Amino acid sequence: MSAPTGGAPTPLGLRLALGAAGVALGLYGAWLLWSRAEPAQVLDALLWAASGVVLHDAVLAPLVLVLVVVGARVVPRPFRAPTTVGLVLLGSLTLLAVPVLGRFGERADNPTLLDRDYTAGWLAVAGLVLLGVVVTGLLRRRAQHAAGPVTADPSRPSDPSDQPGPTGR
């Protein structure tokens, strides 16, 4: 196998370089945490990081999957993919925002810790995600109508997802 001409990095080489940089930065961050924090703080940081993984895998991912399966029966075809992306984005952002939305860690002696209206910020982001879903769905619907009716290709196997849902969409 020959190397690409022009000295351009290969995709594998780029992945390895980015992976090595990520591992190096992660190790540096772990060293900083270990060298500058009390053992109880290190344990708290590890529990916080692990709880994010558990919340994602045990709560967010199954909830989004259920919503996507149910939504596939109700949401019109051009809006299905944008709605799925919107649910994943909004679910992830909401999990990240729980500490500030709940104002956990707020202290009267340090008003700079949680110094803004995080609920308004979350609502603004949710509105932007909703706007993105609607605009993308409308653009996909327009492109679908501009392409005209799709005729079945007898050489392709039938895909059950191509069939209209119970609402006829």
C-alpha atoms as a printed R data frame, in Angstrom:
    type eleno elety resid chain resno       x      y      z
1   ATOM     1    CA   MET     A     1   0.000  0.000  0.000
2   ATOM     2    CA   SER     A     2   1.523  3.294 -1.034
3   ATOM     3    CA   ALA     A     3   1.358  6.580  0.831
4   ATOM     4    CA   PRO     A     4  -0.858  9.313 -0.596
5   ATOM     5    CA   THR     A     5   0.880 11.858 -2.762
6   ATOM     6    CA   GLY     A     6   1.356 15.445 -1.684
7   ATOM     7    CA   GLY     A     7   2.168 14.613  1.927
8   ATOM     8    CA   ALA     A     8  -1.470 14.820  3.034
9   ATOM     9    CA   PRO     A     9  -2.163 12.958  6.269
10  ATOM    10    CA   THR     A    10  -4.124  9.739  5.964
11  ATOM    11    CA   PRO     A    11  -7.428  9.420  7.820
12  ATOM    12    CA   LEU     A    12  -5.920  6.721 10.038
13  ATOM    13    CA   GLY     A    13  -2.891  8.883 10.812
14  ATOM    14    CA   LEU     A    14  -5.117 11.827 11.646
15  ATOM    15    CA   ARG     A    15  -7.275  9.682 13.925
16  ATOM    16    CA   LEU     A    16  -4.226  8.319 15.703
17  ATOM    17    CA   ALA     A    17  -2.800 11.822 16.170
18  ATOM    18    CA   LEU     A    18  -6.095 13.169 17.509
19  ATOM    19    CA   GLY     A    19  -6.497 10.128 19.755
20  ATOM    20    CA   ALA     A    20  -2.974 10.542 21.126
21  ATOM    21    CA   ALA     A    21  -3.600 14.247 21.765
22  ATOM    22    CA   GLY     A    22  -6.863 13.411 23.558
23  ATOM    23    CA   VAL     A    23  -5.209 10.771 25.743
24  ATOM    24    CA   ALA     A    24  -2.341 13.153 26.557
25  ATOM    25    CA   LEU     A    25  -4.734 15.956 27.525
26  ATOM    26    CA   GLY     A    26  -6.824 13.548 29.596
27  ATOM    27    CA   LEU     A    27  -3.745 12.308 31.454
28  ATOM    28    CA   TYR     A    28  -2.603 15.898 32.044
29  ATOM    29    CA   GLY     A    29  -6.048 16.787 33.424
30  ATOM    30    CA   ALA     A    30  -6.008 13.721 35.684
31  ATOM    31    CA   TRP     A    31  -2.543 14.664 36.934
32  ATOM    32    CA   LEU     A    32  -3.704 18.237 37.645
33  ATOM    33    CA   LEU     A    33  -6.743 16.944 39.524
34  ATOM    34    CA   TRP     A    34  -4.710 14.451 41.534
35  ATOM    35    CA   SER     A    35  -1.881 16.879 42.362
36  ATOM    36    CA   ARG     A    36  -4.008 19.901 43.301
37  ATOM    37    CA   ALA     A    37  -7.110 18.467 44.939
38  ATOM    38    CA   GLU     A    38  -7.881 16.737 48.187
39  ATOM    39    CA   PRO     A    39  -8.695 13.021 47.927
40  ATOM    40    CA   ALA     A    40 -12.352 13.738 48.774
41  ATOM    41    CA   GLN     A    41 -12.528 16.199 45.875
42  ATOM    42    CA   VAL     A    42 -11.021 13.625 43.509
43  ATOM    43    CA   LEU     A    43 -13.629 11.098 44.637
44  ATOM    44    CA   ASP     A    44 -16.398 13.677 44.130
45  ATOM    45    CA   ALA     A    45 -15.122 14.416 40.613
46  ATOM    46    CA   LEU     A    46 -15.026 10.700 39.752
47  ATOM    47    CA   LEU     A    47 -18.548 10.179 41.104
48  ATOM    48    CA   TRP     A    48 -19.785 13.197 39.146
49  ATOM    49    CA   ALA     A    49 -18.241 11.897 35.908
50  ATOM    50    CA   ALA     A    50 -19.558  8.372 36.470
51  ATOM    51    CA   SER     A    51 -23.051  9.642 37.268
52  ATOM    52    CA   GLY     A    52 -23.141 11.435 33.910
53  ATOM    53    CA   VAL     A    53 -22.360  8.190 32.105
54  ATOM    54    CA   VAL     A    54 -24.940  6.256 34.125
55  ATOM    55    CA   LEU     A    55 -27.622  8.925 33.586
56  ATOM    56    CA   HIS     A    56 -26.955  8.923 29.864
57  ATOM    57    CA   ASP     A    57 -26.934  5.153 29.445
58  ATOM    58    CA   ALA     A    58 -29.717  4.304 31.905
59  ATOM    59    CA   VAL     A    59 -32.077  7.257 31.439
60  ATOM    60    CA   LEU     A    60 -31.436  9.462 28.418
61  ATOM    61    CA   ALA     A    61 -30.621  6.865 25.749
62  ATOM    62    CA   PRO     A    62 -33.600  4.559 26.496
63  ATOM    63    CA   LEU     A    63 -35.968  7.533 26.796
64  ATOM    64    CA   VAL     A    64 -34.851  8.959 23.453
65  ATOM    65    CA   LEU     A    65 -35.161  5.532 21.808
66  ATOM    66    CA   VAL     A    66 -38.730  5.129 23.083
67  ATOM    67    CA   LEU     A    67 -39.633  8.654 21.942
68  ATOM    68    CA   VAL     A    68 -38.119  8.014 18.498
69  ATOM    69    CA   VAL     A    69 -40.004  4.721 18.061
70  ATOM    70    CA   VAL     A    70 -43.278  6.334 19.141
71  ATOM    71    CA   GLY     A    71 -42.538  9.459 17.104
72  ATOM    72    CA   ALA     A    72 -41.910  7.412 13.960
73  ATOM    73    CA   ARG     A    73 -45.600  6.520 13.999
74  ATOM    74    CA   VAL     A    74 -46.807 10.089 14.515
75  ATOM    75    CA   VAL     A    75 -44.234 12.475 13.030
76  ATOM    76    CA   PRO     A    76 -44.376 13.048  9.248
77  ATOM    77    CA   ARG     A    77 -41.511 11.418  7.325
78  ATOM    78    CA   PRO     A    78 -39.539 14.608  6.463
79  ATOM    79    CA   PHE     A    79 -39.500 15.589 10.144
80  ATOM    80    CA   ARG     A    80 -38.390 12.229 11.582
81  ATOM    81    CA   ALA     A    81 -34.605 12.622 11.316
82  ATOM    82    CA   PRO     A    82 -34.588 16.283 12.456
83  ATOM    83    CA   THR     A    83 -36.856 15.385 15.382
84  ATOM    84    CA   THR     A    84 -34.527 12.559 16.405
85  ATOM    85    CA   VAL     A    85 -31.509 14.877 16.285
86  ATOM    86    CA   GLY     A    86 -33.440 17.506 18.243
87  ATOM    87    CA   LEU     A    87 -34.372 14.983 20.944
88  ATOM    88    CA   VAL     A    88 -30.773 13.816 21.312
89  ATOM    89    CA   LEU     A    89 -29.500 17.406 21.499
90  ATOM    90    CA   LEU     A    90 -32.148 18.594 23.921
91  ATOM    91    CA   GLY     A    91 -31.822 15.520 26.137
92  ATOM    92    CA   SER     A    92 -28.044 15.834 26.361
93  ATOM    93    CA   LEU     A    93 -28.163 19.584 26.963
94  ATOM    94    CA   THR     A    94 -30.824 19.144 29.627
95  ATOM    95    CA   LEU     A    95 -28.742 16.561 31.489
96  ATOM    96    CA   LEU     A    96 -25.781 18.928 31.375
97  ATOM    97    CA   ALA     A    97 -27.933 21.813 32.598
98  ATOM    98    CA   VAL     A    98 -29.552 20.014 35.556
99  ATOM    99    CA   PRO     A    99 -27.026 21.333 38.120
100 ATOM   100    CA   VAL     A   100 -27.504 24.971 37.123
101 ATOM   101    CA   LEU     A   101 -31.244 24.680 36.456
102 ATOM   102    CA   GLY     A   102 -31.666 23.213 39.947
103 ATOM   103    CA   ARG     A   103 -29.268 25.853 41.289
104 ATOM   104    CA   PHE     A   104 -27.343 23.182 43.191
105 ATOM   105    CA   GLY     A   105 -24.340 24.711 44.902
106 ATOM   106    CA   GLU     A   106 -25.894 28.164 45.204
107 ATOM   107    CA   ARG     A   107 -24.469 30.004 48.196
108 ATOM   108    CA   ALA     A   108 -25.623 33.264 49.728
109 ATOM   109    CA   ASP     A   109 -22.036 34.266 50.543
110 ATOM   110    CA   ASN     A   110 -20.928 33.946 46.888
111 ATOM   111    CA   PRO     A   111 -23.557 35.311 44.485
112 ATOM   112    CA   THR     A   112 -21.168 34.953 41.529
113 ATOM   113    CA   LEU     A   113 -21.470 31.147 41.469
114 ATOM   114    CA   LEU     A   114 -24.857 31.070 39.745
115 ATOM   115    CA   ASP     A   115 -25.161 34.642 38.565
116 ATOM   116    CA   ARG     A   116 -27.704 34.424 35.728
117 ATOM   117    CA   ASP     A   117 -31.089 33.075 34.760
118 ATOM   118    CA   TYR     A   118 -30.135 29.628 33.489
119 ATOM   119    CA   THR     A   119 -33.763 28.677 32.893
120 ATOM   120    CA   ALA     A   120 -34.106 31.465 30.328
121 ATOM   121    CA   GLY     A   121 -30.881 30.292 28.669
122 ATOM   122    CA   TRP     A   122 -32.114 26.705 28.521
123 ATOM   123    CA   LEU     A   123 -35.447 27.856 27.086
124 ATOM   124    CA   ALA     A   124 -33.587 29.886 24.440
125 ATOM   125    CA   VAL     A   125 -31.501 26.848 23.465
126 ATOM   126    CA   ALA     A   126 -34.616 24.646 23.415
127 ATOM   127    CA   GLY     A   127 -36.304 27.201 21.166
128 ATOM   128    CA   LEU     A   128 -33.326 27.231 18.803
129 ATOM   129    CA   VAL     A   129 -33.319 23.430 18.661
130 ATOM   130    CA   LEU     A   130 -37.060 23.448 17.935
131 ATOM   131    CA   LEU     A   131 -36.557 26.089 15.248
132 ATOM   132    CA   GLY     A   132 -33.800 23.969 13.693
133 ATOM   133    CA   VAL     A   133 -36.048 20.893 13.700
134 ATOM   134    CA   VAL     A   134 -38.944 22.761 12.083
135 ATOM   135    CA   VAL     A   135 -36.818 24.532  9.446
136 ATOM   136    CA   THR     A   136 -34.957 21.346  8.540
137 ATOM   137    CA   GLY     A   137 -38.197 19.376  8.345
138 ATOM   138    CA   LEU     A   138 -39.798 21.998  6.102
139 ATOM   139    CA   LEU     A   139 -36.737 22.050  3.823
140 ATOM   140    CA   ARG     A   140 -36.801 18.258  3.602
141 ATOM   141    CA   ARG     A   141 -40.528 18.313  2.830
142 ATOM   142    CA   ARG     A   142 -39.976 20.897  0.075
143 ATOM   143    CA   ALA     A   143 -37.139 18.817 -1.410
144 ATOM   144    CA   GLN     A   144 -39.296 15.702 -1.246
145 ATOM   145    CA   HIS     A   145 -42.180 17.413 -3.063
146 ATOM   146    CA   ALA     A   146 -39.822 18.961 -5.640
147 ATOM   147    CA   ALA     A   147 -38.417 15.513 -6.445
148 ATOM   148    CA   GLY     A   148 -41.897 14.295 -7.324
149 ATOM   149    CA   PRO     A   149 -43.460 10.968 -6.501
150 ATOM   150    CA   VAL     A   150 -41.026  8.173 -5.833
151 ATOM   151    CA   THR     A   151 -41.645  5.033 -7.852
152 ATOM   152    CA   ALA     A   152 -40.741  1.682 -6.411
153 ATOM   153    CA   ASP     A   153 -37.566  0.162 -7.805
154 ATOM   154    CA   PRO     A   154 -38.270 -3.561 -8.336
155 ATOM   155    CA   SER     A   155 -34.564 -4.366 -7.999
156 ATOM   156    CA   ARG     A   156 -34.454 -3.015 -4.427
157 ATOM   157    CA   PRO     A   157 -35.834 -5.044 -1.538
158 ATOM   158    CA   SER     A   158 -38.861 -3.574  0.193
159 ATOM   159    CA   ASP     A   159 -38.089 -1.516  3.277
160 ATOM   160    CA   PRO     A   160 -40.895 -1.496  5.893
161 ATOM   161    CA   SER     A   161 -39.916  2.043  6.938
162 ATOM   162    CA   ASP     A   162 -40.871  3.237  3.431
163 ATOM   163    CA   GLN     A   163 -44.491  2.274  4.055
164 ATOM   164    CA   PRO     A   164 -46.931  4.915  5.305
165 ATOM   165    CA   GLY     A   165 -47.525  4.910  9.027
166 ATOM   166    CA   PRO     A   166 -50.919  4.382 10.686
167 ATOM   167    CA   THR     A   167 -51.728  8.071 10.166
168 ATOM   168    CA   GLY     A   168 -51.148  7.727  6.405
169 ATOM   169    CA   ARG     A   169 -48.041  9.914  6.383
